[in-house]
Amino acid sequence: MHPLPAPPDYPDPLGLFGHTLDGRYLVRSVLAEGDTGVVYHGEVVALRQACAIKVLRPEVQHNTARVRAIVQGCQRVARLRSEWIVAADDILAVDGRTAIITPMLAGEDLAAHLRRVGRLSWPHARELLVQICSALYELHAGGLCFGGLKPRNIFLALLAPAAPSSVTLRLLDVGVSQHDARNASVAFMSPEQLAGSPATARSDVYNLAALAFELLSGQPVFVGVPAQVAAMHRHKPARSVRAAAPDAEIPAEIDALLLAALAKDPHARPVLAAFHAALTGTAAAPAPTLPPSVETPTLTSAALQGTASRVLSIQTASSQHDTESTTQFFRAPPARAARSGVLDDPDQITSVHRAHAPQRPGASPARRPPPPPPPRTPSTPF
């Protein structure tokens, strides 16, 4: 097929617009760009079904070890079969390019949502954070961690295009972040990740607290150029979110929770179960023992001197996940049968506006007993 002209107002950095990959996936337009790759709106040709196609950038593709780690991470995440996580449906190697195929979802990522609505009220933020806890629980129970939690990797998926009041959360790029810490954002990274240690379940708690701080205050925990922010995450105590946003009516106990979760020492942070319990006002149950983690990425950084540039390198290392990171009280993930957030029509792309996250019945996959849902809390619009 001959390439179609790319839209003039949204250039195609990889020149793939209009091409068909492996004779199966049509590249229709650019959806987003990141450090790792370019995401396209695509189509499964045989089914006339929309899909998302992430193609790795040439500078990533030339690093064979990095590509192998990304592919392995996507494979491990796909085996979880979690409804909270957008996993790869297919992985292609075509003409020296690696492409990751995922479902096309209706909605917007959290970064776009925050740009549109600004900071969130405490009830709105709490609803999102409870869902993120549930998604992280699925990862940790499967012996994995995220290590790259940030607004661009959190998607607010519209469950049914005709019902904009029905939305739920999905995590994006989990396989990429799991094995490529360069996909993380320094604004949310834990001190141990920045110091060169592998990401663990306690690192995800720190990432979650940094994200919560930004949701509630409208600003990151630390402000500055990346080298300064990295140094402050490692050495400077976090500030109070109530002090950063005194008019936001944030409960004092949540302020204390975030300060504890932003502790420099991973073992001084609350486990994920305690974080969830504080959000919902429930008692945290003893956490079950988790299986040993699979290989996780190690981020190595040069010593930080003032505002000097940081040099990052990645190596794969084995680590043991924190065994106190799950709880019985997480909300059950959405039922697999209710996957109406996946678009079948390639032309049907919608955005989430004012919507709320519903309480959804459903069970975790049969590979292990599902945790019972937590006490019902009021749903509120985003």
N, C-alpha and C positions, 0 to 999 in steps of 0.2 A: 504494500500500500504506500502511496506517496504521502510524505509528511504534510500535515495541514499547517497553515500559518498560525503562529502563536499570537494570542491577544496582545496588542501593542502596549496595553497598560499593565500587563503582568508577564514579563519576559520569562522564558524558559531557560534556566541556566545550563541544563544538560542537553538541550536540543532534542527532546524526545516527544514533543507534542505531535500527536497524529500517528505515531508509530505503534505497531503491534508487537509486543514482546512474546517471543516463543510461539507466535501464531495464536496465542490464547488471550492475551490481555491488551486491550486498546488503551493507549495513553491519551486522555481527553484534554486535561488542563492542569495547571499548577494549583495546588491547594495551599501549600506552606513550604517553608524552607527552614532548615536547621543546620547545626554544625556537622552532623553526621550524614545527612542526605536531604533529598528533595522529595516531597510527598505530592503525588499526582492524584487527581480524580480519574479513575480508570473504569474499565468495563470488562467483565468476563464475556468474551465474544460469544461463546457457545450458548450461554444462558441469558444474554442480554441483561445482566445483573451488574449493578454498580459495585465497585470495590475501590479501595485505596491502595496505591502503589508507592512504596518508599524505595527510592533508588539511591544507593550509597554514592557519596561524592568521590571523584577520582582520587583525591588525597587520602581518603579512607580506603578505597579499593586497592590502592597500591601496597597497603600494609596487610600482607596475607594473614599474619597472626591475629590482627585485629578483626578482620573479616570472619575468620574461623570462630573467634570468641563470640562475636555478635550472632552468628548462625547458631552456635551451641546454646547461647542464652535464649534465643527465640524458640528453639526446640524444647528446652526444659520448661519454659513458661507455657507452651502449648499443651504439654502433658498435664498441667494442673487442671485444665478445663474449668476455669473459674469464670463466672459471669461478671465478676467485677473487673476483669482484665481483658483488654483487647489483645488477642493472641494472633499469631500469623496463621493464615490458611494455606499459604504456599511460599516457597522460597525459590527464586530462579537465579541461574547464572547464565546470562546471555550476552555475547559479544564483549566479554570482559567486565560486565556490570553485574552487581548483585542487587536483586529486587525482592522486597518483602511485601507479600500481598496480605492485606487485612480487610475485614468488612468495612463498608462505608457506613458511617453513623450520621444521623441527623443531629445537629446541635452545634456547640461551640466549645472550645477549650476554656479553661478557667481564666487564663491570661486575657483572652478576648472579652470574657464576661466582666472581669474586673475593670478593663479599660472602658467598658460601656456603662457600668453601674457604679463604679467607685468602690470604696470599702464596704464591707458587709456588716449588718447589725449582728449582735451576738446570737439571736435565735437563728438567723439565716446561716451564719458561719457554723454554728453548732450542728445543724442538719448535714452540712457538707462534711464536716470533720468526722461525724459518726460514720458516714459511709466510707470515708477514707480509711478509718480504723478497720472496718469490716474487710475492705480490700487488702489491707496489709496483713490482716489475720490469715486470709487465704494464702498469701505468699509465704508467711512465716510457718504456717502449718505444713506447707509443702517443702520446707527446708530451704527456702529462698528468701532473699531480701531485695528491696528495691534499690536503694542507694542513690536514686536520682529524682526524688520527689520534688516537683516544681509546678507552677501553674500551667505551663504549656503541656505537661504530661498528664493533666487531669482533664477529662472530657465530660461535659454535661450532655448526656445523650438523651435526645427526645424519644420517648418510647413509641409514640404514635404521632405522625405528622399532623393528624387531624385533632390531636389533643395536646396543645402546647402547655397545659398545666401538669403534664405527666413527664417527669424527667428523672433520670438516675445517673449515677456517676460511673465512669470507667477510667481505668489507668491505661495510659499509652506508653509505648516504648519501654516496657518493663524488661524485655529480653535484651534490648540494646543497653539500657542502663545497668543491668545486672552484670554485664561483661565489658562495659566500656564507660568508666567513670567520667570520661570527657563529655559524656552526654548529660552530666549533672550540672547544676548551677552553683557557683561559689556562694551565692546569696543564701543558699539553704543547706550547704554541706556541713557536716559535723567536723569538730576539731580533729578527730582521729582519722577521718578520711583525708583531710588536708595535710595531716602529718605523715601519711603514707600507709596507714593501716587499712585492712579490708573493711568494707561496709558490713555492718551486722544489724540485727533487729534493733539494738539500742541506737544505732545511727539513724535508722528510719524514724525512731521516736524524736530525735533531735530535728531531723528534716521536717517532720510533721509539726513540731512546735514552732519552727521558724516560719513555716507556711501559715499557721494559725495567727502568728503575730502580724503578718502582712495582711491577711484577710480582715482582721479586726481593726488595725490601725491605719491601713492604707500605705504603709511604708515598711521596708525591710528592717530586720533587727539591727543591722549595721549598714552604714552608708559610706561610700567612697569608691575609689577605683578598685578593680578586682584584687590586686595585691594587698591593699589596705584592708579590704573586707575579709580576706582570708586570714590575715594576721589577727584581726579583731575576733574572729570566730575562735581562733586558737587560744588567745590570751586575755581578751577583755570580757569582763562579766556582761551578760545581757541586761538590757534595761527593762523596766516595767512597761508592759503594754498599756496599762492604765495611765501611766505618766505620758506615754507617747500619744495617746488619744483620750484625754481626760473627759471629753464629752460623749464618749461612745457607750457609756453605761455597761462596762464589762465587769462581771462579778469578780470580787476580790479573790475567791477561791480559784477562778480560772487564771487570773494573773499569777497567783502562786504556782499553779500547775505548770504554766509556760516557763516560769523562771527555773523550776526544778528540772523540766525536760530539756532546758537549754544549758544544763550544767556541763562543764568541760570534761569531767570524769564520766564515762559512759555508765559506770556502776552506780553513780549518784542519781541517775535519771529514773523516773518511774517506768515500769514496764508498760507495754502497750495495753495490757488488761487494766491497769490502774488509770492510764490516760483515758481510756474509754469510759471507765466507771465514773471518773470525775465529770466527763461531758454529759453523761446521762443520769447521774445521781443514783446509780445502782452500786451494789457491792461487788467488788472484783472477786472472781473465783480463783482458786489455785490453778496455775497454768499447767497444762499437760506438757510432758517432755516431748520436744520436737526431734525429728530425725536430724542427723548431722547434715550440715550444709554441703552443697556441691561447691565446685570451684567458684570463688567470687573474685572480683577485680581488686587489685591493689593499686592505689593512686600514689605515686611517688612525686614529691615536690621538692624543688630546690629551697634552700633556706631563704626565708623572706627578709629582705632588708629594705625597710621603709616602703617606698612605692615601686621597688624594682620589679621587673616582670618575672612572672612565675613560669617555670618550665615544668610541664607535666609529662609523665610517661606512665604507661600502663603495663603491668605484668599480671599474669594469672596466678593466684595463690589460693591455697586451701585454708578455710577458716571454719570455726565452730560457731553456729548461731546461738544467740542467747536462748536459753531454754525456758525463760519466764515471759514470753512475749505474746501469749494467746490467752483467751478467756472463753468461758461458756456463754458469755452474755452478749456476744456480737450479734448484730442483725443477720439473719440468714440472707445469702445472696439471692438475687432475682432468679426465679425459676427458669430453667433452660428453655422451656416451651414458649416463654414470653419474650421472644427475641424480635419484637416488632420495631426496635430501634435500628435494626439493620435495613438499609434501603435496598429495595429490589429494582426500582426504577432509576436508571443512571441519571436522569434529568431532575430527580426529586431531591434537592438539597435545601434544607430549611435551617433556620436558626432558632435557638432557644431564647425566648424573651422572659416574661415573668412566669416562672414555673416553680414547682415544688417537688421534692423527692418523696415519693410515696412509700408507705409501709407495704412491702410486697411479701406475700407468703412464698414459700419455696424451700427447698432443701439443698444442702451442700451435696456434691457428687457422692455416689454410693461407696466410693473407695474408703470412706471413714464415716463414723457416726456424725450427723450434722449437729452443730450447736443450736440450742433453742433460741428463738429470737428474744431480744431484750424487752423490758416493759415498754409499751407503746408510748411514744412521745408525740406531741402535736407537730404536724408538718406545717411548714410555713413557706411562702413563696420566696424565691431567690430575690 
